[in-house]
Amino acid sequence: MRQYLEIKEDYKDCLVLFRLGDFYETFFEDAKITSEALQITLTQRNGHPMAGIPHHALDNYLKKLLDQGFKVAICEQMEDPSTAKGIVKREVTQVLTPGTVVEENMIDENNRYSLLIYPAKKGYVFVIFDFSTGDLYIDTFEYTENEIMDFISSYSFVQVLLTNNLRNIKNNIKNSYPGLYVEELEDWYFNKNNIDIVKESYGILNPDVLKLNDEEIYALGAVFKYLEVSQKQKITHFSFPKRFKTSNNMILDSTTILNLGLLPNKETKGKTLYDVLKFTKTSMGARHLQQWISKPLISKKEIEERQDILEIFRNDQLVMEELKEYLSAVRDVERIASRISLMKATPRDLTALKTTLEVIPYINELLLMLGLETLEEFFELKELLNRAIVDEPSNQIGKGKVIKEGFNEELDQYKKIFEKSSDFLKEIEIKEKEKTGITNLKVGRNKIYGFYIEVTKANSDKVPGYYIRKQTLVNSERYITEELRELEEKFSIAEKKIDELEKRIFEDLIRDLQRYVKTLKIFAENISKIDILRGFAEASIKYNYVRPIFSDNKFIIKNGRHPVVERFVEQFTPNDIMLDENKRFVILTGPNMSGKSTYLRQIGIISIMAQIGSFVPAEYAEMPILNNIYTRIGAKDDVVSGKSTFLVEMSEVSSILNNADEKSLVLLDEVGRGTGTIDGISVAWATSEYIYQILKSYTIFATHYMELTMLADFYDGILNKRVKVMETESGIIFMHKIEDGISDKSYGIEVAKLAGLPAEVVSRAKEVMEEISNKTEFENKLKSMKKIKHRKYQKNTKQLKLF
Ligand SMILES: Nc1ncnc2c1ncn2[C@@H]1O[C@H](COP(=O)(O)OP(=O)(O)OP(=O)(O)O)[C@@H](O)[C@H]1O
């Protein structure tokens, strides 16, 4: 127990799983927590609480603990208990958190991004990394605490690390995401010699090649230090840091990713753009698809390169189908490479790698037929794996069932001795039967007692004198002979040697394979691209998408559809948009539920699809390459920070007005609704003018404020559109069709009726409306709006930041 307490002292923040024989035990407070979390029995040892899990079921239980946000330290026996003198030496061999698991059976195909937040002089450095794939991004963001929360909400992080002076953010995260693992890192994680850790991890002499500033290097060093401490080894499998903000990509803000339903989270799973486009066959492809969607391209050349490949697949559907079959056999090489680098690869990983390498030539054959670039074939690696690993290896190393015959002479020799001894056992059985005349005599082996000759009690009198009694069972006796004892010794030595040798050979092999990690990761990226684009081709055929073309000053979508909504409604009504440099602002009016938000989102999503290289749900699309999309859709309270709906709304508008430009698409839904009508209209009016005059962004503004439609009288480039509604005897029918004009009524009461409000309430509402709707008043308001003085904005962005 003293040994346990000493170890626990160093791992106070962890649940310590302490190996005792065939169990991992937990003690004291840890035992109470573990038994509760895993629903296992709480027992006692010397009067102290204890709860244990069988060693073979570790992964299963570990997964449950990590999923519940615990940090777990695994304390192993460092020597064989049967030969150890005194107390068996034990050490913590690894510390696991949700962001540091890489074991195949504990994680699904999705990326497992962790986020480290480090306060910089200006803003915060974010390091976003996936330990299981080695993918890493870094950047400095001038975010407010609320923007940090938004950022966290739009990416499904598995853990957040932060410095200990960010308590407020930590508490906010804890309140908003109770299941998310959050850890404060002490100051010593961040210091000057982090530069050395970074250099070592990347094997570089000069960190300048990483193009990071000092603060970013510290933050990155802290990540490596954290991982080194928890994994107890050097970390070398990460890719060079990629910038989150690059000039090659659109940087979608988290609000837009959420508003447009681009990537799945718990609530939107199955109903996002990602779900519609996920025709990928490999886990790597699926993960990279998420990355593509969150970072659409802005280079026409790169987009068109993707489109060209897609088109090639699309034009040869037979090959496309065949390729699908082969891709299905491709395993998660990206993660296998990480496990090789971390010395955590299993025999199963190597078989998976072998299978993958075997299908590459077939994939390459198809790629060649299509005139596409082929993939690296790794001949040498394939040959090595074929030579080293048996076809169906056991996942338990040390039983002689992993390393192939011929790979290591010494191992082969002991395996032969082992096999011979088994044959010899059979011979002894025959011989002893003959000698003693006991026909049901059996020669066998028991894990604890070793070799034995078993004779039933009925035949005890026939047992010869040279049999030495070893064990008494209910109906039989077990004996040993001198010959058998000698054989047993040889057998045990061989068994032990096989165990030692196979483990060592396997370890050496993995170490040797580390030279392939970099190229395997490049392969992973290349095959993901093929997988995704093949999938885009399949989606484009199945869902009838067209290839968009890009032109600077036209934004034309004919008969466009919302790719997600169209999958869920019986009949989707397609709609057009036609904007250009002179007509680039649409005020869209229409009743609730008529399809305004869908239309708005559809234009955003189609733009994103176009810029990730996919075809789009439309009959024709000619669009500009946008450098960003900004959205203000839906009103939500920010309970955590205590901000009202209106304040959240205005913060978002402020961010748009500070960032959008003529190459942006701005989608506004109901701006100003969170406050009084007059205030709301005024803010919406001023915002629209500013966007129109100064930012010149392509904009669609859906609103209930009829008054805003008067903007079109002031500015030639502002258009009024409405959603068509049909009035019938029994109520209104939504046509979901966008047409020129202004929605003349708000139909609020009609929608209330559709929603099932009691008939009396609906008819009373109509009565009240008759009485209060004063036409003259409305007309007077319009008249006074006509008199609004023109205002020419002067661009002065510095003063704009309101929140
Ligand atoms: N073009 C369309 N074709 C078919 N169905 C549609 C179309 N657009 C919208 N719908 C259906 O109508 C529903 C309501 O659409 P949407 O949310 O866009 O309305 P809205 O006008 O924005 O409403 P609100 O003002 O209340 O937010 C959608 O969930 C969808 O089922």
The ligand as a Gaussian input file, in Angstrom:
#p B3LYP/6-31G(d) Opt

LIG

0 1
 N      -37.825000      25.532000     -51.297000
 C      -38.485000      24.722000     -50.482000
 N      -39.122000      23.620000     -50.970000
 C      -39.784000      22.797000     -50.144000
 N      -39.892000      22.981000     -48.819000
 C      -39.305000      24.057000     -48.272000
 C      -38.574000      24.977000     -49.078000
 N      -38.086000      25.940000     -48.281000
 C      -38.516000      25.652000     -47.036000
 N      -39.244000      24.523000     -47.037000
 C      -39.883000      23.905000     -45.861000
 O      -40.441000      24.919000     -45.051000
 C      -39.923000      24.883000     -43.720000
 C      -39.730000      26.280000     -43.177000
 O      -38.748000      26.953000     -43.916000
 P      -37.888000      28.128000     -43.299000
 O      -37.425000      27.768000     -41.935000
 O      -36.890000      28.454000     -44.320000
 O      -38.939000      29.297000     -43.180000
 P      -38.764000      30.803000     -42.736000
 O      -39.522000      31.625000     -43.689000
 O      -37.345000      31.126000     -42.570000
 O      -39.482000      30.816000     -41.343000
 P      -39.229000      31.766000     -40.065000
 O      -39.406000      33.157000     -40.517000
 O      -40.272000      31.316000     -39.114000
 O      -37.847000      31.452000     -39.595000
 C      -38.604000      24.111000     -43.877000
 O      -38.289000      23.401000     -42.717000
 C      -38.866000      23.167000     -45.029000
 O      -39.440000      21.979000     -44.550000

